[in-house]
Amino acid sequence: MDYLLELLNIDIPHLFIMFLIFAFIGWTCEEIYCSIGMRKLVKRGMLYGPICPIYGFGGVIIIYFLYPWRDTWLRLFFASLVLTSILEYFVSWLLEKLFHAKWWDYSKNPFNINGRVCLLNSVLFGLLGIAQWHYVEPFVYNMVYWKPIQPWIHLISVLLALVLATDILATIHKLVDFNSTMEKFKQFGEQLKDRYEGEDWFKPQSLHTMLASIKERAAIDSTKFSEKFLTSVEGYSKRQHNIESWLKRFPSMTSKDYQNALDHIKQMLAENIMENKRLLLAQKESLKAKKDALLSEQKNAHLAAKATKAERKQKK
């Protein structure tokens, strides 16, 4: 293929668009893979848009570093496995340093390294490396170098860069809010322990049990707590939609600094899911009861009409 000879001389606008396409394809694959595993549609990725930048970087790295091995499937597989695993490990470490949370945790998967990478995902990345060079790359190259769009390629890349930059800034704002919320939960939990840990009724096992024990105690003796304090407790007991949205995308998220708060919000999310299931089941049972009552009423009306008809025939 002639385009391979030109591949290492790709200019920035074309390479950037390739990066976005790889990021979109990776996001799509992850959406399908995770949705099948969780048996429901899930939103993956940190950004608002339908891309996962880590797959974009992985695609570009494979293009530039594995070019000499593109025709050796076994070498290409293992090289892709190693390079993408290093990338995933580094990104996991970097995100934890920046935002004090491990956004994905493979600790329960066999053959994992510090919960950041695992053998199953690394093997899948190796297979994706082969698929990229032999199937995806020709398609992407032809798309990016499609002749009708070449006069506009710089404008297209700039517009896409502006959209991506806007998405990144909005995501950073949301991540800062995540960190701020987690820090507030952590400090509030520490304050509760300092104030009530010696009380018999207080349950310090987790933030969730601490808040629950305070609300139980307040129901028995409301004079023990100020109204302002109970309002704060109620506020921390409410759903945190920003944190929940991250947990839905990264359900295996853990944190050394904020694990207590994360466990509390995960527990609230689980309770909310159970409550929704209960309400749905109650609604189904109510609809079934109404349907059965309607059928019974119709049946009784039919029998009554039939009896009336038979009675008239006897009179005649």
JOGI-V850193 format. One line per field, one symbol per residue. ss: DSSP state (2 for helix, 1 for strand, 0 for the rest). phi: phi as a letter, one per 30 degrees, with the letter a starting at -180 (. if undefined). A space follows every 50 residues. Layout:
ss: ???
phi: ???
This chain:
ss: 00222222200222222222222222222222222222000000000000 00222222222222202220002222222222222222222222222220 01000000000110001122222222222222222222222222002222 22222222222222222222222222222222222222222222220000 00000022222222222222022200222222222220002222222220 00010000222222222222222222222222222222222222222222 2222222222222220
phi: .ddddcddcdddedddddedddddddddddeddddddchadbccjddddd bbedddddddddedccedcdccedddddddedddddddddddddddddbh bddbbcedddhcchicbbdedddddddddddddcbdeeddedddcdeecd dcddddddddddddddddddddeddddedddddddddddddddddbeddd ddcdeaddddddddddddddbdddbddddddddddddddcdddddddddb dcebaddbdddddddddddddddddddddddddddddddddddddddddd dddddddddddddddd
